[in-house]
Amino acid sequence: MLKPILLVEDNPNDIELTLIALEKTRLANPVVSLRDGEEALQYLRREGQWADRGAEIPAVILLDKKLPKVDGHEVLKTVRADEDLRRIPVVMLTSSREESDLLRSYDLGVNAYVVKPVQFEDFMDAIKDLGVFWAVLNEPPPLPR
């Protein structure tokens, strides 16, 4: 079974464009799209409405920095502190070019920091490349026993 790609993004336009770009890569991985950091943590921990989901770990988390309820940095910090989740690759996918956001993301253990391109085609290309790299080319760590 293919691991899902977890997209955590609150902007409906960015969600739609990301899903279209991932679809164009012809990746077979399912995409789980969530709109806030709190729901992302519940999904990852299999809590609340996600208590009955399977135990699969995402191939990658595409995480926006600016999220309602729990922001991207807090999600990243929580993921990296959790023994069962810490090895999941996390890509901060954000519009922020602030050096402080970039440094904080890396300090918290992000695997990659990608600034969302403004131009449509550039955005589509960036998402396609991310999807192929993290879902196909990257060799993930073995599952915990």
Phi and psi restraints in degrees (value plus and minus 20) as a CYANA .aco file:
   2 LEU   PHI     -97.0   -57.0
   2 LEU   PSI     121.2   161.2
   3 LYS   PHI     -94.1   -54.1
   3 LYS   PSI     123.8   163.8
   4 PRO   PHI     -95.2   -55.2
   4 PRO   PSI     137.7   177.7
   5 ILE   PHI    -118.5   -78.5
   5 ILE   PSI     104.7   144.7
   6 LEU   PHI    -118.0   -78.0
   6 LEU   PSI      95.4   135.4
   7 LEU   PHI    -123.9   -83.9
   7 LEU   PSI      99.7   139.7
   8 VAL   PHI    -137.0   -97.0
   8 VAL   PSI      82.6   122.6
   9 GLU   PHI    -171.8  -131.8
   9 GLU   PSI     116.1   156.1
  10 ASP   PHI    -121.9   -81.9
  10 ASP   PSI     -31.8     8.2
  11 ASN   PHI    -105.5   -65.5
  11 ASN   PSI      93.9   133.9
  12 PRO   PHI     -76.7   -36.7
  12 PRO   PSI     -57.1   -17.1
  13 ASN   PHI     -85.4   -45.4
  13 ASN   PSI     -63.0   -23.0
  14 ASP   PHI     -87.9   -47.9
  14 ASP   PSI     -54.9   -14.9
  15 ILE   PHI     -81.7   -41.7
  15 ILE   PSI     -70.2   -30.2
  16 GLU   PHI     -80.7   -40.7
  16 GLU   PSI     -66.5   -26.5
  17 LEU   PHI     -83.5   -43.5
  17 LEU   PSI     -59.7   -19.7
  18 THR   PHI     -85.2   -45.2
  18 THR   PSI     -63.4   -23.4
  19 LEU   PHI     -84.7   -44.7
  19 LEU   PSI     -59.9   -19.9
  20 ILE   PHI     -83.9   -43.9
  20 ILE   PSI     -65.3   -25.3
  21 ALA   PHI     -83.3   -43.3
  21 ALA   PSI     -62.5   -22.5
  22 LEU   PHI     -85.4   -45.4
  22 LEU   PSI     -57.8   -17.8
  23 GLU   PHI     -83.4   -43.4
  23 GLU   PSI     -58.1   -18.1
  24 LYS   PHI     -88.0   -48.0
  24 LYS   PSI     -39.7     0.3
  25 THR   PHI     -97.9   -57.9
  25 THR   PSI     -31.6     8.4
  26 ARG   PHI      42.7    82.7
  26 ARG   PSI       7.8    47.8
  27 LEU   PHI     -88.5   -48.5
  27 LEU   PSI     120.7   160.7
  28 ALA   PHI    -108.9   -68.9
  28 ALA   PSI     -28.3    11.7
  29 ASN   PHI     -82.3   -42.3
  29 ASN   PSI     114.4   154.4
  30 PRO   PHI     -89.3   -49.3
  30 PRO   PSI     131.6   171.6
  31 VAL   PHI    -134.4   -94.4
  31 VAL   PSI     106.4   146.4
  32 VAL   PHI    -124.2   -84.2
  32 VAL   PSI     100.4   140.4
  33 SER   PHI    -130.3   -90.3
  33 SER   PSI     101.7   141.7
  34 LEU   PHI    -144.3  -104.3
  34 LEU   PSI     131.2   171.2
  35 ARG   PHI    -124.7   -84.7
  35 ARG   PSI     -23.3    16.7
  36 ASP   PHI    -170.7  -130.7
  36 ASP   PSI     141.5   181.5
  37 GLY   PHI     -85.8   -45.8
  37 GLY   PSI     -53.7   -13.7
  38 GLU   PHI     -83.6   -43.6
  38 GLU   PSI     -66.4   -26.4
  39 GLU   PHI     -84.9   -44.9
  39 GLU   PSI     -56.2   -16.2
  40 ALA   PHI     -81.8   -41.8
  40 ALA   PSI     -63.2   -23.2
  41 LEU   PHI     -87.2   -47.2
  41 LEU   PSI     -57.9   -17.9
  42 GLN   PHI     -83.6   -43.6
  42 GLN   PSI     -61.8   -21.8
  43 TYR   PHI     -80.5   -40.5
  43 TYR   PSI     -70.8   -30.8
  44 LEU   PHI     -82.8   -42.8
  44 LEU   PSI     -55.9   -15.9
  45 ARG   PHI    -109.2   -69.2
  45 ARG   PSI     -22.2    17.8
  46 ARG   PHI      36.3    76.3
  46 ARG   PSI      35.7    75.7
  47 GLU   PHI    -138.8   -98.8
  47 GLU   PSI     145.7   185.7
  48 GLY   PHI      37.7    77.7
  48 GLY   PSI    -151.8  -111.8
  49 GLN   PHI     -84.9   -44.9
  49 GLN   PSI     -33.0     7.0
  50 TRP   PHI    -120.4   -80.4
  50 TRP   PSI     -13.0    27.0
  51 ALA   PHI     -79.4   -39.4
  51 ALA   PSI     -49.5    -9.5
  52 ASP   PHI    -117.4   -77.4
  52 ASP   PSI     -17.1    22.9
  53 ARG   PHI     -91.7   -51.7
  53 ARG   PSI     140.1   180.1
  54 GLY   PHI     -83.0   -43.0
  54 GLY   PSI     150.1   190.1
  55 ALA   PHI    -107.9   -67.9
  55 ALA   PSI     -12.3    27.7
  56 GLU   PHI     -82.3   -42.3
  56 GLU   PSI     122.1   162.1
  57 ILE   PHI    -117.0   -77.0
  57 ILE   PSI     118.1   158.1
  58 PRO   PHI     -79.8   -39.8
  58 PRO   PSI     127.9   167.9
  59 ALA   PHI     -85.8   -45.8
  59 ALA   PSI     -55.5   -15.5
  60 VAL   PHI    -181.7  -141.7
  60 VAL   PSI     131.2   171.2
  61 ILE   PHI    -129.6   -89.6
  61 ILE   PSI      98.7   138.7
  62 LEU   PHI    -114.9   -74.9
  62 LEU   PSI      89.3   129.3
  63 LEU   PHI    -139.1   -99.1
  63 LEU   PSI     101.5   141.5
  64 ASP   PHI     -95.5   -55.5
  64 ASP   PSI     128.3   168.3
  65 LYS   PHI     -98.2   -58.2
  65 LYS   PSI     -63.0   -23.0
  66 LYS   PHI    -115.1   -75.1
  66 LYS   PSI      80.2   120.2
  67 LEU   PHI    -147.1  -107.1
  67 LEU   PSI     132.4   172.4
  68 PRO   PHI     -92.8   -52.8
  68 PRO   PSI     138.8   178.8
  69 LYS   PHI      49.8    89.8
  69 LYS   PSI     -87.1   -47.1
  70 VAL   PHI    -149.9  -109.9
  70 VAL   PSI     100.1   140.1
  71 ASP   PHI     -95.0   -55.0
  71 ASP   PSI     148.7   188.7
  72 GLY   PHI     -78.8   -38.8
  72 GLY   PSI     -58.8   -18.8
  73 HIS   PHI     -83.8   -43.8
  73 HIS   PSI     -59.1   -19.1
  74 GLU   PHI     -88.4   -48.4
  74 GLU   PSI     -58.1   -18.1
  75 VAL   PHI     -81.3   -41.3
  75 VAL   PSI     -68.2   -28.2
  76 LEU   PHI     -79.4   -39.4
  76 LEU   PSI     -65.6   -25.6
  77 LYS   PHI     -79.8   -39.8
  77 LYS   PSI     -63.1   -23.1
  78 THR   PHI     -87.3   -47.3
  78 THR   PSI     -63.1   -23.1
  79 VAL   PHI     -80.9   -40.9
  79 VAL   PSI     -66.3   -26.3
  80 ARG   PHI     -88.4   -48.4
  80 ARG   PSI     -42.7    -2.7
  81 ALA   PHI    -106.6   -66.6
  81 ALA   PSI     -30.5     9.5
  82 ASP   PHI    -116.1   -76.1
  82 ASP   PSI     101.1   141.1
  83 GLU   PHI     -74.8   -34.8
  83 GLU   PSI     -56.3   -16.3
  84 ASP   PHI    -101.8   -61.8
  84 ASP   PSI     -37.0     3.0
  85 LEU   PHI    -134.6   -94.6
  85 LEU   PSI     -36.9     3.1
  86 ARG   PHI     -78.7   -38.7
  86 ARG   PSI     -43.3    -3.3
  87 ARG   PHI    -112.8   -72.8
  87 ARG   PSI     -20.7    19.3
  88 ILE   PHI     -88.0   -48.0
  88 ILE   PSI     107.2   147.2
  89 PRO   PHI     -82.6   -42.6
  89 PRO   PSI     115.4   155.4
  90 VAL   PHI    -144.9  -104.9
  90 VAL   PSI     106.3   146.3
  91 VAL   PHI    -131.9   -91.9
  91 VAL   PSI      98.1   138.1
  92 MET   PHI     -97.7   -57.7
  92 MET   PSI      96.3   136.3
  93 LEU   PHI    -134.5   -94.5
  93 LEU   PSI      83.0   123.0
  94 THR   PHI    -163.0  -123.0
  94 THR   PSI     144.4   184.4
  95 SER   PHI    -113.4   -73.4
  95 SER   PSI     -26.0    14.0
  96 SER   PHI     -97.8   -57.8
  96 SER   PSI     106.8   146.8
  97 ARG   PHI    -125.0   -85.0
  97 ARG   PSI      -9.9    30.1
  98 GLU   PHI     -85.7   -45.7
  98 GLU   PSI     108.4   148.4
  99 GLU   PHI     -79.7   -39.7
  99 GLU   PSI     -56.4   -16.4
 100 SER   PHI     -84.0   -44.0
 100 SER   PSI     -56.5   -16.5
 101 ASP   PHI     -87.7   -47.7
 101 ASP   PSI     -62.4   -22.4
 102 LEU   PHI     -80.9   -40.9
 102 LEU   PSI     -70.3   -30.3
 103 LEU   PHI     -83.2   -43.2
 103 LEU   PSI     -63.4   -23.4
 104 ARG   PHI     -82.5   -42.5
 104 ARG   PSI     -60.6   -20.6
 105 SER   PHI     -79.5   -39.5
 105 SER   PSI     -66.9   -26.9
 106 TYR   PHI     -89.2   -49.2
 106 TYR   PSI     -56.9   -16.9
 107 ASP   PHI     -81.0   -41.0
 107 ASP   PSI     -52.4   -12.4
 108 LEU   PHI    -105.7   -65.7
 108 LEU   PSI     -24.3    15.7
 109 GLY   PHI      80.9   120.9
 109 GLY   PSI       2.9    42.9
 110 VAL   PHI     -85.3   -45.3
 110 VAL   PSI     127.2   167.2
 111 ASN   PHI    -104.3   -64.3
 111 ASN   PSI     -50.1   -10.1
 112 ALA   PHI    -176.8  -136.8
 112 ALA   PSI     130.9   170.9
 113 TYR   PHI    -146.1  -106.1
 113 TYR   PSI      94.4   134.4
 114 VAL   PHI    -140.4  -100.4
 114 VAL   PSI     102.1   142.1
 115 VAL   PHI    -103.3   -63.3
 115 VAL   PSI     107.1   147.1
 116 LYS   PHI     -82.2   -42.2
 116 LYS   PSI     100.2   140.2
 117 PRO   PHI     -84.7   -44.7
 117 PRO   PSI     127.5   167.5
 118 VAL   PHI     -99.0   -59.0
 118 VAL   PSI     -59.3   -19.3
 119 GLN   PHI     -92.6   -52.6
 119 GLN   PSI     117.4   157.4
 120 PHE   PHI     -73.4   -33.4
 120 PHE   PSI     -74.2   -34.2
 121 GLU   PHI     -82.7   -42.7
 121 GLU   PSI     -58.4   -18.4
 122 ASP   PHI     -85.9   -45.9
 122 ASP   PSI     -59.5   -19.5
 123 PHE   PHI     -82.6   -42.6
 123 PHE   PSI     -67.4   -27.4
 124 MET   PHI     -80.3   -40.3
 124 MET   PSI     -64.6   -24.6
 125 ASP   PHI     -83.6   -43.6
 125 ASP   PSI     -61.9   -21.9
 126 ALA   PHI     -82.7   -42.7
 126 ALA   PSI     -63.4   -23.4
 127 ILE   PHI     -88.3   -48.3
 127 ILE   PSI     -61.0   -21.0
 128 LYS   PHI     -78.0   -38.0
 128 LYS   PSI     -67.6   -27.6
 129 ASP   PHI     -81.7   -41.7
 129 ASP   PSI     -62.7   -22.7
 130 LEU   PHI     -81.4   -41.4
 130 LEU   PSI     -66.9   -26.9
 131 GLY   PHI     -80.4   -40.4
 131 GLY   PSI     -67.6   -27.6
 132 VAL   PHI     -85.1   -45.1
 132 VAL   PSI     -64.5   -24.5
 133 PHE   PHI     -82.0   -42.0
 133 PHE   PSI     -74.3   -34.3
 134 TRP   PHI     -96.8   -56.8
 134 TRP   PSI     -51.0   -11.0
 135 ALA   PHI    -112.0   -72.0
 135 ALA   PSI     -42.5    -2.5
 136 VAL   PHI    -138.8   -98.8
 136 VAL   PSI     -74.2   -34.2
 137 LEU   PHI    -100.0   -60.0
 137 LEU   PSI     -58.1   -18.1
 138 ASN   PHI     -85.9   -45.9
 138 ASN   PSI     116.7   156.7
 139 GLU   PHI    -114.6   -74.6
 139 GLU   PSI      87.7   127.7
 140 PRO   PHI     -95.1   -55.1
 140 PRO   PSI     139.8   179.8
 141 PRO   PHI     -88.4   -48.4
 141 PRO   PSI     136.1   176.1
 142 PRO   PHI     -84.2   -44.2
 142 PRO   PSI     133.1   173.1
 143 LEU   PHI     -87.2   -47.2
 143 LEU   PSI     126.9   166.9
 144 PRO   PHI     -83.7   -43.7
 144 PRO   PSI     126.2   166.2
